[in-house]
């Protein structure tokens, strides 16, 4: 990661980062903040979820015959 940070700091272009995670609570706010404020990168967060809040077990497959 130090090499990546150094490359971003030396770049003369706008750095854009898309952070993809499975759940909204899995993102690392400290890392995203550092990338955006510390390295002045354009940062976006994409969260992919089934919107099943509170479930801790696997749901049965609805498409099984």
PyMOL Python script that loads the backbone (N, CA, C, O; Angstrom):
from pymol import cmd

cmd.read_pdbstr("""\
ATOM      1  N   UNK A   1       0.813  -1.200   0.000  1.00  0.00           N
ATOM      2  CA  UNK A   1       0.000   0.000   0.000  1.00  0.00           C
ATOM      3  C   UNK A   1       0.856   1.264   0.000  1.00  0.00           C
ATOM      4  O   UNK A   1       0.431   2.255  -0.593  1.00  0.00           O
ATOM      5  N   UNK A   2       2.030   1.295   0.623  1.00  0.00           N
ATOM      6  CA  UNK A   2       2.842   2.517   0.584  1.00  0.00           C
ATOM      7  C   UNK A   2       3.189   2.954  -0.841  1.00  0.00           C
ATOM      8  O   UNK A   2       3.223   4.150  -1.131  1.00  0.00           O
ATOM      9  N   UNK A   3       3.445   1.994  -1.727  1.00  0.00           N
ATOM     10  CA  UNK A   3       3.762   2.340  -3.112  1.00  0.00           C
ATOM     11  C   UNK A   3       2.563   2.981  -3.802  1.00  0.00           C
ATOM     12  O   UNK A   3       2.715   3.917  -4.586  1.00  0.00           O
ATOM     13  N   UNK A   4       1.384   2.478  -3.508  1.00  0.00           N
ATOM     14  CA  UNK A   4       0.163   3.030  -4.096  1.00  0.00           C
ATOM     15  C   UNK A   4      -0.062   4.455  -3.618  1.00  0.00           C
ATOM     16  O   UNK A   4      -0.387   5.337  -4.413  1.00  0.00           O
ATOM     17  N   UNK A   5       0.108   4.680  -2.333  1.00  0.00           N
ATOM     18  CA  UNK A   5      -0.063   6.019  -1.772  1.00  0.00           C
ATOM     19  C   UNK A   5       0.938   6.984  -2.388  1.00  0.00           C
ATOM     20  O   UNK A   5       0.579   8.108  -2.740  1.00  0.00           O
ATOM     21  N   UNK A   6       2.177   6.563  -2.519  1.00  0.00           N
ATOM     22  CA  UNK A   6       3.210   7.407  -3.117  1.00  0.00           C
ATOM     23  C   UNK A   6       2.872   7.741  -4.565  1.00  0.00           C
ATOM     24  O   UNK A   6       3.054   8.879  -4.997  1.00  0.00           O
ATOM     25  N   UNK A   7       2.388   6.769  -5.309  1.00  0.00           N
ATOM     26  CA  UNK A   7       2.016   6.996  -6.709  1.00  0.00           C
ATOM     27  C   UNK A   7       0.864   7.985  -6.818  1.00  0.00           C
ATOM     28  O   UNK A   7       0.866   8.845  -7.699  1.00  0.00           O
ATOM     29  N   UNK A   8      -0.111   7.871  -5.938  1.00  0.00           N
ATOM     30  CA  UNK A   8      -1.248   8.804  -5.946  1.00  0.00           C
ATOM     31  C   UNK A   8      -0.768  10.217  -5.626  1.00  0.00           C
ATOM     32  O   UNK A   8      -1.185  11.177  -6.273  1.00  0.00           O
ATOM     33  N   UNK A   9       0.105  10.345  -4.631  1.00  0.00           N
ATOM     34  CA  UNK A   9       0.600  11.660  -4.238  1.00  0.00           C
ATOM     35  C   UNK A   9       1.399  12.326  -5.357  1.00  0.00           C
ATOM     36  O   UNK A   9       1.354  13.548  -5.496  1.00  0.00           O
ATOM     37  N   UNK A  10       2.133  11.545  -6.160  1.00  0.00           N
ATOM     38  CA  UNK A  10       2.949  12.101  -7.230  1.00  0.00           C
ATOM     39  C   UNK A  10       2.169  12.326  -8.522  1.00  0.00           C
ATOM     40  O   UNK A  10       2.642  13.037  -9.409  1.00  0.00           O
ATOM     41  N   UNK A  11       1.012  11.746  -8.638  1.00  0.00           N
ATOM     42  CA  UNK A  11       0.233  11.843  -9.881  1.00  0.00           C
ATOM     43  C   UNK A  11      -0.217  13.279 -10.119  1.00  0.00           C
ATOM     44  O   UNK A  11      -0.548  14.014  -9.189  1.00  0.00           O
ATOM     45  N   UNK A  12      -0.218  13.650 -11.386  1.00  0.00           N
ATOM     46  CA  UNK A  12      -0.664  14.994 -11.748  1.00  0.00           C
ATOM     47  C   UNK A  12      -2.063  14.954 -12.349  1.00  0.00           C
ATOM     48  O   UNK A  12      -2.495  15.896 -13.013  1.00  0.00           O
ATOM     49  N   UNK A  13      -2.749  13.873 -12.113  1.00  0.00           N
ATOM     50  CA  UNK A  13      -4.114  13.718 -12.613  1.00  0.00           C
ATOM     51  C   UNK A  13      -5.048  13.503 -11.425  1.00  0.00           C
ATOM     52  O   UNK A  13      -4.600  13.220 -10.314  1.00  0.00           O
ATOM     53  N   UNK A  14      -6.323  13.637 -11.665  1.00  0.00           N
ATOM     54  CA  UNK A  14      -7.305  13.365 -10.625  1.00  0.00           C
ATOM     55  C   UNK A  14      -7.395  11.863 -10.422  1.00  0.00           C
ATOM     56  O   UNK A  14      -7.604  11.114 -11.377  1.00  0.00           O
ATOM     57  N   UNK A  15      -7.240  11.424  -9.190  1.00  0.00           N
ATOM     58  CA  UNK A  15      -7.345  10.007  -8.865  1.00  0.00           C
ATOM     59  C   UNK A  15      -8.776   9.712  -8.464  1.00  0.00           C
ATOM     60  O   UNK A  15      -9.331  10.385  -7.595  1.00  0.00           O
ATOM     61  N   UNK A  16      -9.378   8.712  -9.089  1.00  0.00           N
ATOM     62  CA  UNK A  16     -10.746   8.307  -8.768  1.00  0.00           C
ATOM     63  C   UNK A  16     -10.722   6.880  -8.253  1.00  0.00           C
ATOM     64  O   UNK A  16     -10.114   5.997  -8.858  1.00  0.00           O
ATOM     65  N   UNK A  17     -11.389   6.669  -7.130  1.00  0.00           N
ATOM     66  CA  UNK A  17     -11.402   5.358  -6.490  1.00  0.00           C
ATOM     67  C   UNK A  17     -12.845   4.939  -6.265  1.00  0.00           C
ATOM     68  O   UNK A  17     -13.638   5.699  -5.708  1.00  0.00           O
ATOM     69  N   UNK A  18     -13.187   3.732  -6.698  1.00  0.00           N
ATOM     70  CA  UNK A  18     -14.497   3.154  -6.421  1.00  0.00           C
ATOM     71  C   UNK A  18     -14.291   2.038  -5.408  1.00  0.00           C
ATOM     72  O   UNK A  18     -13.647   1.034  -5.709  1.00  0.00           O
ATOM     73  N   UNK A  19     -14.834   2.210  -4.214  1.00  0.00           N
ATOM     74  CA  UNK A  19     -14.711   1.241  -3.130  1.00  0.00           C
ATOM     75  C   UNK A  19     -15.977   0.391  -3.142  1.00  0.00           C
ATOM     76  O   UNK A  19     -17.071   0.903  -2.903  1.00  0.00           O
ATOM     77  N   UNK A  20     -15.837  -0.898  -3.419  1.00  0.00           N
ATOM     78  CA  UNK A  20     -16.983  -1.803  -3.536  1.00  0.00           C
ATOM     79  C   UNK A  20     -16.996  -2.735  -2.333  1.00  0.00           C
ATOM     80  O   UNK A  20     -15.978  -3.338  -1.993  1.00  0.00           O
ATOM     81  N   UNK A  21     -18.152  -2.848  -1.692  1.00  0.00           N
ATOM     82  CA  UNK A  21     -18.301  -3.706  -0.520  1.00  0.00           C
ATOM     83  C   UNK A  21     -19.671  -4.382  -0.547  1.00  0.00           C
ATOM     84  O   UNK A  21     -20.590  -3.923  -1.225  1.00  0.00           O
ATOM     85  N   UNK A  22     -19.789  -5.468   0.195  1.00  0.00           N
ATOM     86  CA  UNK A  22     -21.046  -6.226   0.199  1.00  0.00           C
ATOM     87  C   UNK A  22     -22.101  -5.617   1.107  1.00  0.00           C
ATOM     88  O   UNK A  22     -23.294  -5.738   0.825  1.00  0.00           O
ATOM     89  N   UNK A  23     -21.700  -4.979   2.168  1.00  0.00           N
ATOM     90  CA  UNK A  23     -22.643  -4.433   3.137  1.00  0.00           C
ATOM     91  C   UNK A  23     -22.246  -3.010   3.501  1.00  0.00           C
ATOM     92  O   UNK A  23     -21.055  -2.707   3.570  1.00  0.00           O
ATOM     93  N   UNK A  24     -23.214  -2.133   3.735  1.00  0.00           N
ATOM     94  CA  UNK A  24     -22.900  -0.741   4.059  1.00  0.00           C
ATOM     95  C   UNK A  24     -22.042  -0.598   5.320  1.00  0.00           C
ATOM     96  O   UNK A  24     -21.292   0.371   5.439  1.00  0.00           O
ATOM     97  N   UNK A  25     -22.135  -1.526   6.247  1.00  0.00           N
ATOM     98  CA  UNK A  25     -21.362  -1.404   7.482  1.00  0.00           C
ATOM     99  C   UNK A  25     -19.973  -2.036   7.365  1.00  0.00           C
ATOM    100  O   UNK A  25     -19.228  -2.055   8.345  1.00  0.00           O
ATOM    101  N   UNK A  26     -19.610  -2.552   6.188  1.00  0.00           N
ATOM    102  CA  UNK A  26     -18.295  -3.167   5.987  1.00  0.00           C
ATOM    103  C   UNK A  26     -17.239  -2.177   5.505  1.00  0.00           C
ATOM    104  O   UNK A  26     -16.059  -2.521   5.453  1.00  0.00           O
ATOM    105  N   UNK A  27     -17.634  -0.969   5.155  1.00  0.00           N
ATOM    106  CA  UNK A  27     -16.651  -0.034   4.633  1.00  0.00           C
ATOM    107  C   UNK A  27     -15.753   0.466   5.754  1.00  0.00           C
ATOM    108  O   UNK A  27     -16.127   0.455   6.927  1.00  0.00           O
ATOM    109  N   UNK A  28     -14.596   0.891   5.376  1.00  0.00           N
ATOM    110  CA  UNK A  28     -13.646   1.446   6.333  1.00  0.00           C
ATOM    111  C   UNK A  28     -13.687   2.962   6.204  1.00  0.00           C
ATOM    112  O   UNK A  28     -13.070   3.526   5.301  1.00  0.00           O
ATOM    113  N   UNK A  29     -14.400   3.615   7.090  1.00  0.00           N
ATOM    114  CA  UNK A  29     -14.553   5.067   7.022  1.00  0.00           C
ATOM    115  C   UNK A  29     -13.203   5.776   7.110  1.00  0.00           C
ATOM    116  O   UNK A  29     -12.998   6.797   6.454  1.00  0.00           O
ATOM    117  N   UNK A  30     -12.294   5.251   7.905  1.00  0.00           N
ATOM    118  CA  UNK A  30     -10.984   5.886   8.053  1.00  0.00           C
ATOM    119  C   UNK A  30     -10.215   5.860   6.735  1.00  0.00           C
ATOM    120  O   UNK A  30      -9.590   6.852   6.359  1.00  0.00           O
ATOM    121  N   UNK A  31     -10.260   4.732   6.035  1.00  0.00           N
ATOM    122  CA  UNK A  31      -9.553   4.622   4.751  1.00  0.00           C
ATOM    123  C   UNK A  31     -10.194   5.543   3.722  1.00  0.00           C
ATOM    124  O   UNK A  31      -9.488   6.253   3.006  1.00  0.00           O
ATOM    125  N   UNK A  32     -11.503   5.542   3.638  1.00  0.00           N
ATOM    126  CA  UNK A  32     -12.190   6.397   2.669  1.00  0.00           C
ATOM    127  C   UNK A  32     -11.929   7.867   2.949  1.00  0.00           C
ATOM    128  O   UNK A  32     -11.715   8.648   2.022  1.00  0.00           O
ATOM    129  N   UNK A  33     -11.944   8.248   4.218  1.00  0.00           N
ATOM    130  CA  UNK A  33     -11.655   9.633   4.601  1.00  0.00           C
ATOM    131  C   UNK A  33     -10.230  10.009   4.226  1.00  0.00           C
ATOM    132  O   UNK A  33      -9.994  11.090   3.685  1.00  0.00           O
ATOM    133  N   UNK A  34      -9.280   9.126   4.507  1.00  0.00           N
ATOM    134  CA  UNK A  34      -7.880   9.398   4.158  1.00  0.00           C
ATOM    135  C   UNK A  34      -7.703   9.560   2.653  1.00  0.00           C
ATOM    136  O   UNK A  34      -7.017  10.476   2.200  1.00  0.00           O
ATOM    137  N   UNK A  35      -8.323   8.670   1.878  1.00  0.00           N
ATOM    138  CA  UNK A  35      -8.206   8.763   0.429  1.00  0.00           C
ATOM    139  C   UNK A  35      -8.787  10.080  -0.091  1.00  0.00           C
ATOM    140  O   UNK A  35      -8.188  10.735  -0.944  1.00  0.00           O
ATOM    141  N   UNK A  36      -9.944  10.458   0.423  1.00  0.00           N
ATOM    142  CA  UNK A  36     -10.619  11.667  -0.050  1.00  0.00           C
ATOM    143  C   UNK A  36      -9.970  12.943   0.463  1.00  0.00           C
ATOM    144  O   UNK A  36      -9.693  13.853  -0.319  1.00  0.00           O
ATOM    145  N   UNK A  37      -9.724  13.021   1.754  1.00  0.00           N
ATOM    146  CA  UNK A  37      -9.201  14.259   2.347  1.00  0.00           C
ATOM    147  C   UNK A  37      -7.676  14.303   2.377  1.00  0.00           C
ATOM    148  O   UNK A  37      -7.073  15.353   2.154  1.00  0.00           O
ATOM    149  N   UNK A  38      -7.063  13.160   2.654  1.00  0.00           N
ATOM    150  CA  UNK A  38      -5.611  13.134   2.745  1.00  0.00           C
ATOM    151  C   UNK A  38      -4.926  13.120   1.397  1.00  0.00           C
ATOM    152  O   UNK A  38      -3.931  13.818   1.200  1.00  0.00           O
ATOM    153  N   UNK A  39      -5.443  12.333   0.463  1.00  0.00           N
ATOM    154  CA  UNK A  39      -4.834  12.218  -0.860  1.00  0.00           C
ATOM    155  C   UNK A  39      -5.595  12.992  -1.935  1.00  0.00           C
ATOM    156  O   UNK A  39      -5.192  12.996  -3.099  1.00  0.00           O
ATOM    157  N   UNK A  40      -6.685  13.642  -1.554  1.00  0.00           N
ATOM    158  CA  UNK A  40      -7.495  14.469  -2.462  1.00  0.00           C
ATOM    159  C   UNK A  40      -8.006  13.672  -3.664  1.00  0.00           C
ATOM    160  O   UNK A  40      -8.073  14.189  -4.780  1.00  0.00           O
ATOM    161  N   UNK A  41      -8.362  12.419  -3.426  1.00  0.00           N
ATOM    162  CA  UNK A  41      -8.919  11.574  -4.485  1.00  0.00           C
ATOM    163  C   UNK A  41     -10.437  11.726  -4.503  1.00  0.00           C
ATOM    164  O   UNK A  41     -11.056  12.018  -3.480  1.00  0.00           O
ATOM    165  N   UNK A  42     -11.022  11.524  -5.675  1.00  0.00           N
ATOM    166  CA  UNK A  42     -12.482  11.442  -5.777  1.00  0.00           C
ATOM    167  C   UNK A  42     -12.850  10.019  -5.396  1.00  0.00           C
ATOM    168  O   UNK A  42     -12.436   9.068  -6.060  1.00  0.00           O
ATOM    169  N   UNK A  43     -13.627   9.868  -4.328  1.00  0.00           N
ATOM    170  CA  UNK A  43     -13.939   8.542  -3.795  1.00  0.00           C
ATOM    171  C   UNK A  43     -15.447   8.306  -3.850  1.00  0.00           C
ATOM    172  O   UNK A  43     -16.237   9.172  -3.474  1.00  0.00           O
ATOM    173  N   UNK A  44     -15.829   7.126  -4.322  1.00  0.00           N
ATOM    174  CA  UNK A  44     -17.235   6.720  -4.326  1.00  0.00           C
ATOM    175  C   UNK A  44     -17.343   5.357  -3.653  1.00  0.00           C
ATOM    176  O   UNK A  44     -16.445   4.522  -3.765  1.00  0.00           O
ATOM    177  N   UNK A  45     -18.444   5.146  -2.961  1.00  0.00           N
ATOM    178  CA  UNK A  45     -18.703   3.883  -2.272  1.00  0.00           C
ATOM    179  C   UNK A  45     -19.887   3.203  -2.941  1.00  0.00           C
ATOM    180  O   UNK A  45     -20.959   3.794  -3.073  1.00  0.00           O
ATOM    181  N   UNK A  46     -19.688   1.954  -3.364  1.00  0.00           N
ATOM    182  CA  UNK A  46     -20.757   1.146  -3.944  1.00  0.00           C
ATOM    183  C   UNK A  46     -20.998  -0.020  -3.011  1.00  0.00           C
ATOM    184  O   UNK A  46     -20.107  -0.837  -2.781  1.00  0.00           O
ATOM    185  N   UNK A  47     -22.207  -0.096  -2.472  1.00  0.00           N
ATOM    186  CA  UNK A  47     -22.564  -1.163  -1.541  1.00  0.00           C
ATOM    187  C   UNK A  47     -23.608  -2.061  -2.192  1.00  0.00           C
ATOM    188  O   UNK A  47     -24.659  -1.594  -2.632  1.00  0.00           O
ATOM    189  N   UNK A  48     -23.306  -3.350  -2.245  1.00  0.00           N
ATOM    190  CA  UNK A  48     -24.217  -4.326  -2.846  1.00  0.00           C
ATOM    191  C   UNK A  48     -24.802  -5.205  -1.751  1.00  0.00           C
ATOM    192  O   UNK A  48     -24.073  -5.924  -1.068  1.00  0.00           O
ATOM    193  N   UNK A  49     -26.102  -5.146  -1.588  1.00  0.00           N
ATOM    194  CA  UNK A  49     -26.746  -5.894  -0.519  1.00  0.00           C
ATOM    195  C   UNK A  49     -28.126  -6.357  -0.955  1.00  0.00           C
ATOM    196  O   UNK A  49     -28.716  -5.804  -1.884  1.00  0.00           O
ATOM    197  N   UNK A  50     -28.628  -7.363  -0.283  1.00  0.00           N
ATOM    198  CA  UNK A  50     -29.987  -7.841  -0.542  1.00  0.00           C
ATOM    199  C   UNK A  50     -31.004  -7.150   0.366  1.00  0.00           C
ATOM    200  O   UNK A  50     -32.193  -7.464   0.323  1.00  0.00           O
ATOM    201  N   UNK A  51     -30.543  -6.225   1.174  1.00  0.00           N
ATOM    202  CA  UNK A  51     -31.410  -5.449   2.074  1.00  0.00           C
ATOM    203  C   UNK A  51     -32.120  -6.328   3.089  1.00  0.00           C
ATOM    204  O   UNK A  51     -33.310  -6.149   3.348  1.00  0.00           O
ATOM    205  N   UNK A  52     -31.401  -7.266   3.658  1.00  0.00           N
ATOM    206  CA  UNK A  52     -31.969  -8.148   4.678  1.00  0.00           C
ATOM    207  C   UNK A  52     -31.339  -7.820   6.020  1.00  0.00           C
ATOM    208  O   UNK A  52     -30.561  -8.605   6.560  1.00  0.00           O
ATOM    209  N   UNK A  53     -31.671  -6.685   6.539  1.00  0.00           N
ATOM    210  CA  UNK A  53     -31.084  -6.208   7.789  1.00  0.00           C
ATOM    211  C   UNK A  53     -31.380  -7.151   8.941  1.00  0.00           C
ATOM    212  O   UNK A  53     -32.494  -7.657   9.079  1.00  0.00           O
ATOM    213  N   UNK A  54     -30.377  -7.377   9.756  1.00  0.00           N
ATOM    214  CA  UNK A  54     -30.565  -8.176  10.954  1.00  0.00           C
ATOM    215  C   UNK A  54     -30.448  -9.669  10.764  1.00  0.00           C
ATOM    216  O   UNK A  54     -30.468 -10.399  11.755  1.00  0.00           O
ATOM    217  N   UNK A  55     -30.329 -10.157   9.564  1.00  0.00           N
ATOM    218  CA  UNK A  55     -30.211 -11.596   9.324  1.00  0.00           C
ATOM    219  C   UNK A  55     -28.769 -12.035   9.526  1.00  0.00           C
ATOM    220  O   UNK A  55     -27.840 -11.417   9.005  1.00  0.00           O
ATOM    221  N   UNK A  56     -28.594 -13.099  10.280  1.00  0.00           N
ATOM    222  CA  UNK A  56     -27.243 -13.615  10.489  1.00  0.00           C
ATOM    223  C   UNK A  56     -27.064 -15.007   9.906  1.00  0.00           C
ATOM    224  O   UNK A  56     -25.963 -15.557   9.936  1.00  0.00           O
ATOM    225  N   UNK A  57     -28.130 -15.575   9.380  1.00  0.00           N
ATOM    226  CA  UNK A  57     -28.046 -16.904   8.768  1.00  0.00           C
ATOM    227  C   UNK A  57     -28.399 -16.797   7.295  1.00  0.00           C
ATOM    228  O   UNK A  57     -29.010 -15.820   6.862  1.00  0.00           O
ATOM    229  N   UNK A  58     -28.021 -17.782   6.549  1.00  0.00           N
ATOM    230  CA  UNK A  58     -28.323 -17.795   5.122  1.00  0.00           C
ATOM    231  C   UNK A  58     -29.808 -18.028   4.905  1.00  0.00           C
ATOM    232  O   UNK A  58     -30.428 -18.885   5.535  1.00  0.00           O
ATOM    233  N   UNK A  59     -30.349 -17.248   4.005  1.00  0.00           N
ATOM    234  CA  UNK A  59     -31.765 -17.406   3.657  1.00  0.00           C
ATOM    235  C   UNK A  59     -31.887 -18.534   2.649  1.00  0.00           C
ATOM    236  O   UNK A  59     -30.989 -18.713   1.826  1.00  0.00           O
ATOM    237  N   UNK A  60     -32.984 -19.311   2.687  1.00  0.00           N
ATOM    238  CA  UNK A  60     -33.160 -20.371   1.698  1.00  0.00           C
ATOM    239  C   UNK A  60     -33.276 -19.794   0.300  1.00  0.00           C
ATOM    240  O   UNK A  60     -33.770 -18.682   0.115  1.00  0.00           O
ATOM    241  N   UNK A  61     -32.825 -20.546  -0.668  1.00  0.00           N
ATOM    242  CA  UNK A  61     -32.879 -20.123  -2.064  1.00  0.00           C
ATOM    243  C   UNK A  61     -34.337 -20.168  -2.523  1.00  0.00           C
ATOM    244  O   UNK A  61     -34.966 -21.226  -2.519  1.00  0.00           O
ATOM    245  N   UNK A  62     -34.858 -19.022  -2.913  1.00  0.00           N
ATOM    246  CA  UNK A  62     -36.250 -18.930  -3.337  1.00  0.00           C
ATOM    247  C   UNK A  62     -36.513 -19.615  -4.676  1.00  0.00           C
ATOM    248  O   UNK A  62     -37.653 -19.968  -4.980  1.00  0.00           O
ATOM    249  N   UNK A  63     -35.471 -19.801  -5.469  1.00  0.00           N
ATOM    250  CA  UNK A  63     -35.646 -20.317  -6.812  1.00  0.00           C
ATOM    251  C   UNK A  63     -35.463 -21.825  -6.907  1.00  0.00           C
ATOM    252  O   UNK A  63     -35.455 -22.362  -8.014  1.00  0.00           O
ATOM    253  N   UNK A  64     -35.318 -22.510  -5.812  1.00  0.00           N
ATOM    254  CA  UNK A  64     -35.174 -23.970  -5.848  1.00  0.00           C
ATOM    255  C   UNK A  64     -36.500 -24.624  -6.147  1.00  0.00           C
ATOM    256  O   UNK A  64     -37.552 -24.151  -5.716  1.00  0.00           O
ATOM    257  N   UNK A  65     -36.446 -25.698  -6.876  1.00  0.00           N
ATOM    258  CA  UNK A  65     -37.672 -26.459  -7.199  1.00  0.00           C
ATOM    259  C   UNK A  65     -37.944 -27.479  -6.135  1.00  0.00           C
ATOM    260  O   UNK A  65     -38.926 -28.217  -6.223  1.00  0.00           O
TER     261      UNK A  65
END
""", "prot")
cmd.dss("prot")
cmd.show_as("cartoon", "prot")
cmd.util.cbc("prot")
cmd.orient("prot")
